[in-house]
Every structure is written in C-alpha cells, then in structure tokens.
C-alpha cells in the first residue's frame, strides 16, 4: 500500500508493508550491511554492483552505500537522526555532494509479525520523481519481506533435515511423515494429493509405464510468488520418464527423464509408530551444479509435503528454494 501527500513545503511519499517477521528483526535488517545486499542494494535488487557498504548505526552516525550502476559510481549517504529499536528509524538520504531528504520508518507489532510505514519527505521540486521513489521503496520492502520469511523457514529446519550426496553421486534425504505408510502412500501415488506438493500429471502405477509430470511450483503454496527471472523456465516444465518400481505402500521409483543417462528418484516408506520414515534417493547427479539444483528442489518439495500432511499452509516455494540453493551450494561443494 502506498500514497503520496503534498503540501506547500514538502512532498511526502508513503509506503506500507506487512511482515511475518517480528519488528525487532525488521528493524535490525536496516542496520546490517551484509543483509542490505539481499534487499536494498546489489544485483538482487537491480542491475548494479556493490562497491562498498558502510554503516555507523548510532544517532549521529552515518552511512555510505556505494554502488556501480551502468558504469557510474553512485554514493548514497545519510545520517541517523533517530534509532529506537524496534519502533523507529529516521535518517537523511541523498547522493554525495547533493541536497538530501528525510526518511522516517515506523514499525508496529501485529498478530502475525509487524507492519512498517515508511515516509520519504521530498522537496516539491522532485515531484516528478515521487512515483518512482514510491515504487522503488515498495519493491525493496517486498524483497525484504521475502528474504526474512525464507530465513525464518530455513532457521526452523534442523540440521539433520539437509540431504547429502554419496561417492556414487546419489542424493539422500530422510523425513518423518505424520501418517503411517498406508496413508502416506496416497501423497505419492494419487494425482490430487501429489499435485499439492510435487506436480500434476499422469503417474500410472504399472512398472514400465510412461509418466508425465507438470510442474507449477509457485502454485504449490497459497503464498504465490513468481519465480526469479533466472528460474522462470522451470514453471510449467514437464518431466517425462518411466515408472521403474511400485510396491504399495512402501516403494515407488521412477526415472527422472526419458534419456539413457536419466537418474532415478526412489521413495521408500517404512513405519515408525503411527508415522512413516521417508527415504528419498536421487541418482545420476555427477554434475555439481545439477546436484545442487536437485537437492534444493527436493528439499523445497518435501517442505511442501510435510506442511500439507500436517494441515498447514506451506511456505512460498521460490523464496525458500533460493535460500536452500545457496545453502546446498556450500554443503555440497566438496561432494
């Protein structure tokens, strides 16, 4: 939500954003130079290169955010006038050597997290840039919300939930599912439940049968966020392969592709009390980049599955995938 108010002496551009993160976490994100690279400056936000980000986070302290954009070095500078964690941040904002403006950030707690209201006070002479200023802050605050949401989800995951790759380039993952194998099986074998966490499409349960899965990742969660530009080719993509094994309710295996070098995805369900242990393996991951892609993909899909089986709303697919992809790039670097 946003608005622009004008008067004789100032032009006030206002933007509001709701966050699922608490106000303390949103407040701290404004004062973290490394974190700013994920939502305010750098290639995550626009086509630019970060030269240097410096912050002196105290009242009277300043900041200098240097970026290189289209070959030009730009230095965004300002001074903190008000820092009252977690409710208020106020600072001057401008380019080095030019006149500055004032930005006021107010955070109020909500039942789900907090609401932020940002007001950027401009000189009326900058009226023609008001909408551009509004849309810029709105875009950055939306990106901050996505990053904080994804970070919360990742931090909540126990370390043992991450997959690993063995010497034969096989990915291994394990999950405890909240249903016995006879019930958990339906989430793999039946089209409707499977479409809520993995993909739509035909999966005949006769070994040797052709299969076709259709992926619409963003729609797997009620929090529909589009794929980043670099990943949009995966939306609406098809997987064609064959069913290799089917032993209800304990084993389902299929080829991940229809070429001779295609890997195999195998799901094994075993009982543990009133729950099931899922052992997932995916073979044929000799290429380092592919194994990171596949590991992050399965981890994200299994987050959809466990949430759905628990009757909860799964997280937005793509923000979670992006965070997990970075984590697996580090974890599997030596695999």
C-alpha contacts under 8 A as a table, 3 or more apart, distances in Angstrom:
res1	aa1	res2	aa2	distance
1	X	15	X	5.81
1	X	16	X	5.26
1	X	17	X	6.89
2	X	13	X	7.60
2	X	14	X	5.29
2	X	15	X	4.11
2	X	16	X	6.03
2	X	134	X	7.10
2	X	138	X	7.86
3	X	13	X	6.05
3	X	14	X	5.03
3	X	15	X	6.48
3	X	134	X	7.95
4	X	11	X	7.30
4	X	12	X	5.70
4	X	13	X	4.45
4	X	14	X	5.93
4	X	130	X	7.43
5	X	11	X	6.00
5	X	12	X	4.99
5	X	13	X	6.37
5	X	14	X	7.87
6	X	10	X	6.29
6	X	11	X	4.52
6	X	12	X	6.07
6	X	124	X	7.78
7	X	10	X	5.55
7	X	11	X	6.24
8	X	124	X	7.66
9	X	123	X	7.36
9	X	124	X	6.93
10	X	121	X	6.35
10	X	122	X	5.91
10	X	123	X	5.37
10	X	124	X	5.54
11	X	121	X	5.54
11	X	122	X	4.90
11	X	123	X	6.00
11	X	124	X	5.37
11	X	127	X	7.13
12	X	119	X	6.24
12	X	120	X	5.64
12	X	121	X	4.49
12	X	122	X	6.21
13	X	119	X	5.50
13	X	120	X	5.05
13	X	121	X	6.34
13	X	122	X	7.59
13	X	130	X	6.60
13	X	133	X	7.53
13	X	134	X	6.19
14	X	117	X	6.98
14	X	118	X	5.57
14	X	119	X	4.42
14	X	120	X	6.41
14	X	134	X	7.01
15	X	117	X	5.81
15	X	118	X	5.22
15	X	119	X	6.58
15	X	134	X	6.66
15	X	137	X	7.15
15	X	138	X	6.32
16	X	115	X	7.06
16	X	116	X	5.46
16	X	117	X	4.39
16	X	118	X	6.21
16	X	138	X	7.77
17	X	115	X	5.79
17	X	116	X	5.22
17	X	117	X	6.66
17	X	138	X	7.73
17	X	141	X	6.66
17	X	142	X	7.21
18	X	113	X	7.61
18	X	114	X	5.99
18	X	115	X	4.38
18	X	116	X	6.26
18	X	145	X	7.86
19	X	22	X	7.41
19	X	112	X	7.55
19	X	113	X	5.56
19	X	114	X	5.34
19	X	115	X	6.05
19	X	116	X	7.72
19	X	145	X	5.74
20	X	112	X	5.44
20	X	113	X	4.33
20	X	114	X	6.64
20	X	145	X	7.52
20	X	149	X	6.61
21	X	25	X	6.38
21	X	26	X	6.72
21	X	112	X	7.72
21	X	113	X	4.88
21	X	114	X	6.72
21	X	145	X	7.78
21	X	148	X	6.48
21	X	149	X	6.67
21	X	152	X	7.77
22	X	25	X	5.53
22	X	26	X	6.59
22	X	109	X	7.00
22	X	113	X	4.58
22	X	114	X	5.72
23	X	26	X	5.12
23	X	27	X	5.98
23	X	86	X	5.70
23	X	87	X	7.22
23	X	107	X	6.18
23	X	108	X	6.90
23	X	109	X	6.10
23	X	113	X	6.75
23	X	114	X	5.43
23	X	115	X	7.84
24	X	27	X	5.12
24	X	28	X	6.19
24	X	85	X	6.79
24	X	86	X	4.89
25	X	28	X	5.18
25	X	29	X	6.31
26	X	29	X	5.18
26	X	30	X	7.09
26	X	148	X	7.90
27	X	30	X	5.76
27	X	31	X	7.44
27	X	85	X	6.63
27	X	86	X	5.57
27	X	87	X	7.46
27	X	89	X	7.83
27	X	107	X	7.75
28	X	31	X	5.37
28	X	32	X	6.49
29	X	32	X	5.39
29	X	35	X	6.27
29	X	36	X	7.02
30	X	36	X	7.00
31	X	36	X	7.97
31	X	55	X	7.01
31	X	57	X	6.30
32	X	35	X	5.19
32	X	36	X	6.19
32	X	55	X	7.93
33	X	36	X	5.17
33	X	37	X	7.01
33	X	53	X	5.93
33	X	54	X	6.71
33	X	55	X	6.80
34	X	37	X	5.64
34	X	38	X	7.73
35	X	38	X	5.61
35	X	39	X	7.33
36	X	39	X	5.48
36	X	40	X	5.15
36	X	41	X	6.12
37	X	40	X	6.06
37	X	41	X	5.02
37	X	42	X	5.44
37	X	43	X	7.96
37	X	44	X	7.05
37	X	50	X	7.96
38	X	41	X	7.00
38	X	42	X	7.31
38	X	44	X	5.68
38	X	45	X	7.25
38	X	143	X	7.81
38	X	144	X	7.46
38	X	147	X	7.30
39	X	42	X	7.97
39	X	44	X	6.51
39	X	45	X	5.92
39	X	140	X	5.57
39	X	141	X	7.39
39	X	143	X	5.36
39	X	144	X	5.18
39	X	147	X	7.57
40	X	45	X	6.24
40	X	140	X	5.68
40	X	144	X	7.91
41	X	44	X	7.18
41	X	45	X	5.85
41	X	46	X	7.38
41	X	48	X	7.80
41	X	50	X	7.10
41	X	67	X	7.60
42	X	45	X	5.75
42	X	46	X	6.32
42	X	47	X	7.13
42	X	48	X	5.40
42	X	49	X	5.42
42	X	50	X	5.40
42	X	67	X	7.31
43	X	46	X	5.12
43	X	47	X	5.29
43	X	48	X	5.49
43	X	49	X	6.43
45	X	140	X	7.07
45	X	143	X	7.92
47	X	69	X	6.80
47	X	70	X	7.89
48	X	67	X	6.48
48	X	68	X	5.61
48	X	69	X	4.59
48	X	70	X	7.08
49	X	67	X	5.52
49	X	68	X	5.03
49	X	69	X	6.53
50	X	53	X	7.51
50	X	66	X	6.39
50	X	67	X	4.45
50	X	68	X	6.28
51	X	66	X	5.30
51	X	67	X	5.03
51	X	68	X	6.50
52	X	64	X	7.70
52	X	65	X	6.09
52	X	66	X	5.05
52	X	67	X	6.90
53	X	63	X	7.68
53	X	64	X	5.95
53	X	65	X	4.50
53	X	66	X	6.07
54	X	63	X	5.46
54	X	64	X	5.17
54	X	65	X	6.27
55	X	61	X	7.79
55	X	62	X	6.23
55	X	63	X	4.39
55	X	64	X	6.63
56	X	61	X	4.95
56	X	62	X	5.36
56	X	63	X	6.07
57	X	61	X	5.98
57	X	62	X	7.20
57	X	80	X	7.29
58	X	61	X	5.01
58	X	62	X	7.91
58	X	80	X	6.59
58	X	83	X	6.91
59	X	79	X	7.81
59	X	80	X	5.10
59	X	81	X	5.26
59	X	82	X	5.81
59	X	83	X	6.23
60	X	79	X	6.10
60	X	80	X	5.45
60	X	81	X	5.98
61	X	79	X	5.69
61	X	80	X	5.66
62	X	77	X	7.31
62	X	78	X	5.54
62	X	79	X	4.06
62	X	80	X	5.92
63	X	76	X	7.95
63	X	77	X	5.53
63	X	78	X	5.53
63	X	79	X	6.33
64	X	75	X	6.34
64	X	76	X	5.68
64	X	77	X	4.56
64	X	78	X	6.95
65	X	75	X	5.52
65	X	76	X	4.93
65	X	77	X	6.35
66	X	73	X	6.86
66	X	74	X	5.56
66	X	75	X	4.30
66	X	76	X	6.25
67	X	73	X	5.79
67	X	74	X	5.38
67	X	75	X	6.55
68	X	71	X	5.92
68	X	72	X	5.34
68	X	73	X	4.39
68	X	74	X	6.08
69	X	72	X	5.21
69	X	73	X	6.42
69	X	74	X	7.19
74	X	95	X	7.26
74	X	96	X	7.98
75	X	95	X	5.69
75	X	96	X	5.65
76	X	93	X	7.08
76	X	94	X	5.71
76	X	95	X	4.70
76	X	96	X	6.30
77	X	92	X	7.84
77	X	93	X	6.02
77	X	94	X	5.58
77	X	95	X	5.77
77	X	96	X	5.92
78	X	91	X	6.36
78	X	92	X	4.70
78	X	93	X	4.76
78	X	94	X	6.35
78	X	100	X	7.75
79	X	91	X	5.39
79	X	92	X	5.33
79	X	93	X	7.52
80	X	83	X	7.08
80	X	89	X	7.63
80	X	90	X	6.04
80	X	91	X	4.33
80	X	92	X	6.72
81	X	89	X	7.71
81	X	90	X	5.39
81	X	91	X	5.24
81	X	92	X	7.51
82	X	88	X	6.79
82	X	89	X	5.31
82	X	90	X	4.76
82	X	91	X	6.86
83	X	88	X	5.88
83	X	89	X	4.81
83	X	90	X	6.69
84	X	87	X	5.77
84	X	88	X	5.02
84	X	89	X	6.49
85	X	88	X	6.41
85	X	89	X	7.88
86	X	107	X	6.86
87	X	106	X	5.64
87	X	107	X	4.68
87	X	108	X	6.47
88	X	104	X	7.49
88	X	105	X	5.69
88	X	106	X	4.83
88	X	107	X	6.34
89	X	104	X	5.99
89	X	105	X	5.03
89	X	106	X	6.70
90	X	102	X	7.38
90	X	103	X	5.73
90	X	104	X	4.44
90	X	105	X	6.10
91	X	102	X	5.97
91	X	103	X	5.47
91	X	104	X	6.66
92	X	100	X	6.26
92	X	101	X	5.53
92	X	102	X	4.51
92	X	103	X	6.09
93	X	100	X	5.28
93	X	101	X	5.12
93	X	102	X	5.84
93	X	103	X	6.68
94	X	98	X	6.64
94	X	99	X	6.38
94	X	100	X	4.24
94	X	101	X	6.17
95	X	98	X	5.49
95	X	99	X	7.39
95	X	100	X	7.08
101	X	120	X	7.41
101	X	121	X	6.07
101	X	122	X	5.66
101	X	123	X	7.28
102	X	120	X	5.87
102	X	121	X	5.22
102	X	122	X	7.15
103	X	118	X	7.08
103	X	119	X	5.75
103	X	120	X	4.45
103	X	121	X	6.28
104	X	118	X	5.71
104	X	119	X	5.18
104	X	120	X	6.43
105	X	116	X	6.88
105	X	117	X	5.83
105	X	118	X	4.51
105	X	119	X	6.52
106	X	116	X	5.66
106	X	117	X	5.21
106	X	118	X	6.41
107	X	114	X	6.58
107	X	115	X	5.72
107	X	116	X	4.57
107	X	117	X	6.55
108	X	114	X	5.44
108	X	115	X	5.32
108	X	116	X	6.56
109	X	113	X	5.93
109	X	114	X	4.06
109	X	115	X	6.33
110	X	113	X	5.06
110	X	114	X	4.61
110	X	115	X	6.65
111	X	114	X	7.50
122	X	125	X	7.99
122	X	126	X	6.46
122	X	127	X	7.77
122	X	130	X	7.97
123	X	126	X	5.66
123	X	127	X	7.53
124	X	127	X	5.28
125	X	128	X	7.81
126	X	129	X	5.46
126	X	130	X	6.77
127	X	130	X	5.27
128	X	131	X	7.39
129	X	132	X	5.22
129	X	133	X	6.07
130	X	133	X	5.07
130	X	134	X	6.15
131	X	134	X	4.96
131	X	135	X	6.09
132	X	135	X	5.28
132	X	136	X	6.05
133	X	136	X	5.15
133	X	137	X	6.34
134	X	137	X	5.43
134	X	138	X	6.13
135	X	138	X	4.97
135	X	139	X	6.02
136	X	139	X	5.27
136	X	140	X	6.31
137	X	140	X	5.13
137	X	141	X	6.05
138	X	141	X	5.25
138	X	142	X	6.15
139	X	142	X	5.23
139	X	143	X	6.30
140	X	143	X	5.04
140	X	144	X	6.18
141	X	144	X	4.91
141	X	145	X	6.21
142	X	145	X	5.11
142	X	146	X	6.38
143	X	146	X	5.12
143	X	147	X	6.22
144	X	147	X	5.14
144	X	148	X	6.14
145	X	148	X	5.30
145	X	149	X	6.04
146	X	149	X	5.14
146	X	150	X	6.13
146	X	319	X	6.33
147	X	150	X	5.21
147	X	151	X	6.07
147	X	319	X	7.05
148	X	151	X	5.06
148	X	152	X	6.16
149	X	152	X	5.24
149	X	153	X	6.43
150	X	153	X	5.14
150	X	154	X	6.22
150	X	319	X	5.75
150	X	320	X	5.09
150	X	323	X	6.64
151	X	154	X	5.13
151	X	155	X	6.06
151	X	323	X	7.27
152	X	155	X	5.25
152	X	156	X	6.28
153	X	156	X	5.28
153	X	157	X	6.82
153	X	315	X	7.77
153	X	320	X	7.39
154	X	157	X	5.36
154	X	320	X	7.48
154	X	323	X	7.52
154	X	324	X	7.47
155	X	158	X	7.66
157	X	161	X	6.62
158	X	161	X	5.59
158	X	162	X	7.89
159	X	162	X	6.02
160	X	163	X	7.79
161	X	173	X	7.26
161	X	174	X	6.90
161	X	175	X	7.12
162	X	173	X	6.88
162	X	299	X	7.38
163	X	171	X	6.65
163	X	172	X	5.40
163	X	173	X	4.56
163	X	174	X	7.47
163	X	295	X	6.79
163	X	299	X	7.63
164	X	171	X	5.64
164	X	172	X	5.40
164	X	173	X	6.92
164	X	332	X	7.36
165	X	168	X	7.87
165	X	169	X	5.71
165	X	170	X	5.27
165	X	171	X	4.37
165	X	172	X	6.16
165	X	332	X	7.34
165	X	335	X	6.23
166	X	169	X	5.38
166	X	170	X	5.48
166	X	171	X	6.73
166	X	172	X	7.83
166	X	335	X	7.22
167	X	170	X	7.40
167	X	335	X	7.38
168	X	283	X	7.99
169	X	283	X	6.34
169	X	284	X	6.19
169	X	285	X	5.05
169	X	286	X	5.42
169	X	335	X	7.83
170	X	281	X	6.51
170	X	282	X	5.56
170	X	283	X	4.29
170	X	284	X	6.45
170	X	285	X	6.26
171	X	280	X	7.90
171	X	281	X	5.31
171	X	282	X	5.04
171	X	283	X	6.32
171	X	285	X	7.51
171	X	291	X	7.60
171	X	295	X	7.04
172	X	279	X	7.25
172	X	280	X	5.81
172	X	281	X	4.67
172	X	282	X	6.88
173	X	279	X	5.94
173	X	280	X	5.11
173	X	281	X	6.48
174	X	277	X	6.96
174	X	278	X	5.47
174	X	279	X	4.66
174	X	280	X	6.15
175	X	277	X	5.80
175	X	278	X	5.10
175	X	279	X	6.80
176	X	275	X	6.90
176	X	276	X	5.75
176	X	277	X	4.68
176	X	278	X	6.22
177	X	180	X	7.83
177	X	184	X	7.29
177	X	275	X	5.76
177	X	276	X	5.08
177	X	277	X	6.14
177	X	278	X	6.88
177	X	306	X	6.44
177	X	309	X	7.55
178	X	184	X	7.97
178	X	274	X	7.43
178	X	275	X	4.91
178	X	276	X	6.66
178	X	306	X	7.72
178	X	309	X	6.69
178	X	310	X	6.82
179	X	182	X	7.98
179	X	183	X	5.93
179	X	184	X	5.61
179	X	274	X	6.02
179	X	275	X	4.39
179	X	276	X	5.91
179	X	309	X	7.93
180	X	183	X	5.63
180	X	184	X	6.04
180	X	271	X	5.99
180	X	272	X	7.51
180	X	273	X	7.61
180	X	274	X	5.23
180	X	275	X	4.49
180	X	276	X	5.03
181	X	184	X	4.87
181	X	185	X	5.68
181	X	249	X	5.82
181	X	250	X	6.73
181	X	269	X	5.86
181	X	270	X	6.34
181	X	271	X	6.05
181	X	275	X	7.29
181	X	276	X	5.52
182	X	185	X	5.49
182	X	186	X	7.44
182	X	248	X	7.84
182	X	249	X	5.46
183	X	186	X	5.80
183	X	187	X	7.77
184	X	187	X	5.65
184	X	188	X	7.46
184	X	276	X	7.29
185	X	188	X	5.48
185	X	189	X	6.13
185	X	248	X	7.15
185	X	249	X	5.42
185	X	250	X	7.38
185	X	269	X	7.73
186	X	189	X	5.04
186	X	190	X	5.24
186	X	193	X	6.96
186	X	194	X	7.87
187	X	190	X	6.10
187	X	193	X	4.99
187	X	194	X	5.07
188	X	191	X	7.82
188	X	193	X	7.44
188	X	194	X	5.54
189	X	194	X	7.19
189	X	203	X	7.39
189	X	205	X	7.38
190	X	193	X	6.01
190	X	194	X	6.11
191	X	194	X	5.21
191	X	195	X	6.06
191	X	200	X	6.62
191	X	201	X	6.89
191	X	202	X	7.16
191	X	203	X	7.50
192	X	195	X	5.26
192	X	196	X	7.01
192	X	200	X	7.67
193	X	196	X	5.50
193	X	197	X	7.41
194	X	197	X	5.68
194	X	198	X	5.64
194	X	199	X	6.24
194	X	200	X	7.01
195	X	198	X	5.56
195	X	199	X	4.58
195	X	200	X	4.63
195	X	201	X	7.89
195	X	220	X	7.72
196	X	199	X	7.17
196	X	220	X	5.56
196	X	304	X	7.66
196	X	305	X	7.63
196	X	308	X	7.48
197	X	220	X	5.81
197	X	301	X	5.92
197	X	302	X	7.38
197	X	304	X	5.01
197	X	305	X	5.05
197	X	308	X	7.39
198	X	215	X	7.24
198	X	217	X	7.82
198	X	220	X	7.59
198	X	301	X	5.96
198	X	304	X	7.88
198	X	305	X	7.77
199	X	213	X	5.76
199	X	214	X	5.43
199	X	215	X	4.88
199	X	216	X	6.84
199	X	217	X	7.84
200	X	213	X	5.59
200	X	214	X	5.06
200	X	215	X	6.55
201	X	211	X	7.83
201	X	212	X	5.61
201	X	213	X	4.48
201	X	214	X	5.62
202	X	211	X	5.65
202	X	212	X	5.37
202	X	213	X	6.34
203	X	210	X	7.56
203	X	211	X	4.93
203	X	212	X	6.65
203	X	213	X	7.51
203	X	243	X	7.53
204	X	209	X	6.22
204	X	210	X	7.42
204	X	211	X	6.70
204	X	243	X	7.47
205	X	209	X	7.42
205	X	243	X	7.05
205	X	246	X	6.28
206	X	209	X	5.63
206	X	243	X	6.88
206	X	245	X	7.89
206	X	246	X	7.01
207	X	242	X	7.62
207	X	243	X	5.03
207	X	244	X	5.16
207	X	245	X	5.35
207	X	246	X	6.43
208	X	242	X	5.77
208	X	243	X	5.33
208	X	244	X	5.91
209	X	242	X	5.52
209	X	243	X	5.52
210	X	240	X	7.29
210	X	241	X	5.86
210	X	242	X	4.48
210	X	243	X	6.51
211	X	239	X	7.88
211	X	240	X	5.68
211	X	241	X	5.29
211	X	242	X	5.30
211	X	243	X	6.61
212	X	238	X	6.73
212	X	239	X	5.54
212	X	240	X	4.58
212	X	241	X	6.64
213	X	238	X	5.65
213	X	239	X	5.05
213	X	240	X	6.62
214	X	236	X	6.17
214	X	237	X	5.88
214	X	238	X	4.71
214	X	239	X	6.54
215	X	234	X	7.47
215	X	235	X	6.15
215	X	236	X	5.21
215	X	237	X	5.46
215	X	238	X	6.38
216	X	219	X	5.78
216	X	220	X	7.09
216	X	235	X	5.24
216	X	236	X	5.27
216	X	237	X	7.55
217	X	220	X	5.51
217	X	235	X	6.35
217	X	317	X	6.31
217	X	318	X	7.53
218	X	221	X	6.49
218	X	223	X	7.99
218	X	224	X	5.37
218	X	225	X	6.01
218	X	226	X	6.13
218	X	227	X	7.01
218	X	235	X	7.78
218	X	316	X	6.95
218	X	317	X	5.70
218	X	318	X	6.70
219	X	222	X	6.83
219	X	223	X	7.98
219	X	224	X	5.91
220	X	224	X	7.94
220	X	304	X	7.15
220	X	314	X	7.71
220	X	316	X	7.77
220	X	317	X	6.92
221	X	224	X	6.08
221	X	304	X	7.50
221	X	313	X	6.77
221	X	314	X	5.41
221	X	315	X	6.06
221	X	316	X	5.42
221	X	317	X	6.57
222	X	313	X	6.86
222	X	314	X	7.43
222	X	315	X	7.94
222	X	316	X	7.31
223	X	315	X	6.71
223	X	316	X	5.02
224	X	316	X	6.15
224	X	317	X	7.89
225	X	316	X	6.46
225	X	317	X	7.62
225	X	318	X	6.96
225	X	319	X	7.93
226	X	232	X	7.92
226	X	318	X	7.21
227	X	230	X	7.87
227	X	231	X	5.77
227	X	232	X	5.27
227	X	235	X	7.61
227	X	318	X	5.73
228	X	231	X	5.40
228	X	232	X	6.21
228	X	318	X	7.55
229	X	232	X	5.40
230	X	233	X	7.46
231	X	234	X	5.83
231	X	235	X	7.74
232	X	235	X	5.53
233	X	236	X	7.73
233	X	237	X	7.18
234	X	237	X	5.20
239	X	256	X	7.05
239	X	257	X	6.08
240	X	256	X	7.34
240	X	257	X	5.28
240	X	258	X	5.80
241	X	254	X	6.93
241	X	255	X	5.19
241	X	256	X	5.85
241	X	257	X	4.56
241	X	258	X	4.54
242	X	254	X	5.62
242	X	255	X	5.39
242	X	256	X	7.97
242	X	257	X	7.81
242	X	258	X	7.17
243	X	246	X	7.53
243	X	252	X	7.95
243	X	253	X	6.19
243	X	254	X	4.35
243	X	255	X	6.53
244	X	252	X	7.74
244	X	253	X	5.24
244	X	254	X	4.88
244	X	255	X	6.66
245	X	251	X	7.04
245	X	252	X	5.56
245	X	253	X	4.92
245	X	254	X	6.88
246	X	251	X	5.64
246	X	252	X	4.70
246	X	253	X	6.58
247	X	250	X	5.81
247	X	251	X	4.93
247	X	252	X	6.51
248	X	251	X	6.18
248	X	252	X	7.68
249	X	269	X	7.08
250	X	267	X	7.88
250	X	268	X	5.44
250	X	269	X	4.63
250	X	270	X	6.37
251	X	266	X	7.36
251	X	267	X	5.73
251	X	268	X	4.69
251	X	269	X	6.45
252	X	266	X	5.88
252	X	267	X	5.22
252	X	268	X	6.71
253	X	264	X	6.88
253	X	265	X	5.69
253	X	266	X	4.23
253	X	267	X	6.20
254	X	264	X	5.73
254	X	265	X	5.52
254	X	266	X	6.57
255	X	258	X	7.02
255	X	262	X	6.31
255	X	263	X	5.87
255	X	264	X	4.46
255	X	265	X	6.26
256	X	262	X	5.59
256	X	263	X	5.24
256	X	264	X	5.40
256	X	265	X	6.27
257	X	262	X	5.12
257	X	263	X	7.14
258	X	262	X	6.37
259	X	262	X	5.29
261	X	284	X	7.35
262	X	284	X	6.69
263	X	282	X	6.61
263	X	283	X	4.88
263	X	284	X	4.34
263	X	285	X	7.24
264	X	281	X	7.80
264	X	282	X	5.45
264	X	283	X	5.22
264	X	284	X	7.04
265	X	280	X	7.23
265	X	281	X	5.78
265	X	282	X	4.41
265	X	283	X	6.71
266	X	279	X	7.98
266	X	280	X	5.69
266	X	281	X	5.26
266	X	282	X	6.40
267	X	278	X	6.71
267	X	279	X	5.86
267	X	280	X	4.78
267	X	281	X	6.81
268	X	277	X	7.95
268	X	278	X	5.68
268	X	279	X	5.10
268	X	280	X	6.51
269	X	276	X	6.11
269	X	277	X	5.61
269	X	278	X	4.79
269	X	279	X	6.56
270	X	276	X	5.48
270	X	277	X	5.26
270	X	278	X	6.79
271	X	274	X	7.23
271	X	275	X	6.11
271	X	276	X	4.61
271	X	277	X	6.28
272	X	275	X	5.14
272	X	276	X	5.28
272	X	277	X	6.49
273	X	276	X	7.62
282	X	285	X	7.62
285	X	288	X	7.25
285	X	290	X	6.37
285	X	291	X	5.16
286	X	290	X	7.76
286	X	291	X	7.22
287	X	290	X	5.32
287	X	291	X	6.32
288	X	291	X	5.31
288	X	292	X	6.52
288	X	332	X	7.97
288	X	333	X	7.71
288	X	335	X	7.88
289	X	292	X	5.33
289	X	293	X	6.35
290	X	293	X	5.02
290	X	294	X	6.04
291	X	294	X	5.10
291	X	295	X	5.91
292	X	295	X	5.16
292	X	296	X	6.10
292	X	325	X	6.47
292	X	328	X	5.72
292	X	329	X	5.81
292	X	332	X	6.97
293	X	296	X	5.41
293	X	297	X	6.04
293	X	325	X	6.65
294	X	297	X	4.92
294	X	298	X	6.09
295	X	298	X	5.36
295	X	299	X	6.08
295	X	325	X	7.80
295	X	328	X	7.00
296	X	299	X	5.15
296	X	300	X	6.13
296	X	321	X	5.96
296	X	324	X	5.40
296	X	325	X	5.02
296	X	328	X	6.58
297	X	300	X	5.24
297	X	301	X	6.17
297	X	321	X	6.56
298	X	301	X	4.99
298	X	302	X	5.98
299	X	302	X	5.23
299	X	303	X	6.31
299	X	324	X	7.70
300	X	303	X	5.07
300	X	304	X	6.53
300	X	317	X	6.73
300	X	320	X	6.66
300	X	321	X	5.76
300	X	324	X	7.68
301	X	304	X	5.03
301	X	305	X	6.32
301	X	317	X	7.98
302	X	305	X	4.79
302	X	306	X	6.11
303	X	306	X	5.40
303	X	307	X	6.16
303	X	314	X	6.97
303	X	315	X	7.86
304	X	307	X	5.35
304	X	308	X	6.13
304	X	314	X	5.15
304	X	315	X	7.19
304	X	317	X	7.94
305	X	308	X	5.20
305	X	309	X	6.13
306	X	309	X	5.14
306	X	310	X	6.17
307	X	310	X	5.12
307	X	311	X	6.30
307	X	312	X	5.00
307	X	313	X	6.18
307	X	314	X	5.15
308	X	311	X	5.04
308	X	312	X	5.59
308	X	313	X	6.58
308	X	314	X	6.55
309	X	312	X	7.52
315	X	320	X	7.24
316	X	319	X	6.21
316	X	320	X	6.58
317	X	320	X	5.54
317	X	321	X	6.12
318	X	321	X	4.90
318	X	322	X	6.11
319	X	322	X	5.27
319	X	323	X	6.50
320	X	323	X	5.33
320	X	324	X	6.19
321	X	324	X	5.08
321	X	325	X	5.89
322	X	325	X	5.10
322	X	326	X	6.54
323	X	326	X	5.41
323	X	327	X	6.50
324	X	327	X	4.93
324	X	328	X	6.09
325	X	328	X	5.21
325	X	329	X	6.08
326	X	329	X	5.12
326	X	330	X	6.65
327	X	330	X	5.37
327	X	331	X	6.23
328	X	331	X	4.75
328	X	332	X	5.62
328	X	333	X	7.89
329	X	332	X	5.60
329	X	333	X	5.86
330	X	333	X	5.36
331	X	334	X	7.58
332	X	335	X	4.95
